[in-house]
Amino acid sequence: MAVQVDLTGRTALVTGAGSGIGRACAVRLAGAGATVVALDRDETGLKEVAREADVRAVVADLSDLDAVDALDLGAGTVDILVNNAGFQHVAPIEEFPPEVFTAMLRVMLEAPFRLARRCLPGMYANGWGRVVNISSVHGVRASAFKSAYVTAKHGLEGFSKVIALEGAAHGVTSHCINPAYVRTPLVERQIEAQAATNGIAPDEVVEKVMLAPAAIKRLVEPAEVADLVVYLCSPEASFMTGESIMMDGGWTAH
Ligand code: NAP
């Protein structure tokens, strides 16, 4: 059964809300009563979310940091900030395009900083706020060929803890959620690419590559991540802050 939390009167900003985990978070937060601002660069994805739930769609590219600073986030306070947007690029360091590395750090680390910088004063004024950063098992573990992703996620871990320390006196908590592989378009693209590169079937990529490090042999569902986001907004979670919550099926238990 889904976690029951009443977020009526709260406003949530979810980045990367047009697909996968972000979409599940936007739908779940709206279902819990929050006013949801769904941000993505993918307008089509946002239209689909808006058909599923009552959200305000904002089309923006988070790699443009000036545009992030100028975003119209509405008149009121953002009470819940879900930093979720991200993407993957797989290549050895010596072949990794520098401009892709920079773009990944911008979207997955600098944009969360810019958004937190904008949203925290309002949260402080209200004495309540929740920042939830969708990190990854790659926030605490490395994998070869994912240098920018691992670097950005490790950085996000540190940033989240600093928000926790600065926000504590103002009723603001901050967390990272650290999933292993989640069943989303981002992972579906990786499955197809690895199947083609290694000349094996997609099922084999999931079983032999993706699920190999985890004890629980299945992909995580986006709704499970969204449920944890909502839980972190509940009164029961008010003493938790600065956590990196592993949702990794035992990957890091090794
Ligand atoms: P997804 O299905 O690809 O969704 C990500 C969304 O973010 C897409 O709609 C994407 O738009 C958007 N986005 C990417 N770059 C953007 C930008 N510059 N500006 C605005 N929006 C942008 O991916 P997901 O799997 O749900 O991943 C969401 C987050 O979870 C990411 O931070 C990812 O690192 C993290 N995560 C995922 C997994 C997993 O296994 N799936 C595991 C751990 C952590 P486009 O479609 O146009 O790119």
Boltz pocket constraint, residues with backbone or C-beta under 6 A from the ligand:
constraints:
  - pocket:
      binder: B
      contacts: [[A, 15], [A, 16], [A, 17], [A, 18], [A, 19], [A, 20], [A, 21], [A, 22], [A, 39], [A, 40], [A, 41], [A, 42], [A, 45], [A, 60], [A, 61], [A, 62], [A, 63], [A, 83], [A, 84], [A, 85], [A, 86], [A, 87], [A, 107], [A, 134], [A, 135], [A, 136], [A, 137], [A, 177], [A, 178], [A, 179], [A, 180], [A, 181], [A, 182], [A, 183], [A, 184], [A, 185], [A, 186], [A, 187]]
      max_distance: 6.0
